[in-house]
Amino acid sequence: MCKDEITFEKLPEAVGFLILEVTQLKNLIEEIQRPDIPKRPIEINEACKILMKAKSTVYTLVRKGSIPYYKSGKKLYFYEDELLEWINTGRKNSSAGIHSHIPAIMTPEVLSEDYSIPFSKKR
């Protein structure tokens, strides 16, 4: 594609080629920037330290299937990189982030209106 002259008729093909090249470059950059965390199994005590949670809490997360784990016989094993990824995916928005998602229709006038619901008297 690089050697051919780009004409109007070949423009979609050229754009497709560029998109493919950019995607490959992005993947290479992500690989280079990704820290090399050794993929080694760890036991529950080390997992508790990484997660900063009590052992009973980690057992509960395993029972609920909320946390990535492996079981061999009666032993539980975890991978440090999977635990760190699990922590990262559980990130919540801050209040500033939440407020930025309020629709534009929610003007100060609308927000200041009284939407209280009157309670009926008990008989």
Secondary structure, 3 states (H helix, E strand, C coil): CCCCCCCCCCHHHHHHHHHHHHHHHHHHHHHHHCCCCCCCEECHHHHHHHHCCCHHHHHHHHHHCCCCCEEECCEEEEEHHHHHHHHHHCCCCCHHHHHCCCCCCCCHHHHHCCCCCCCCCCC
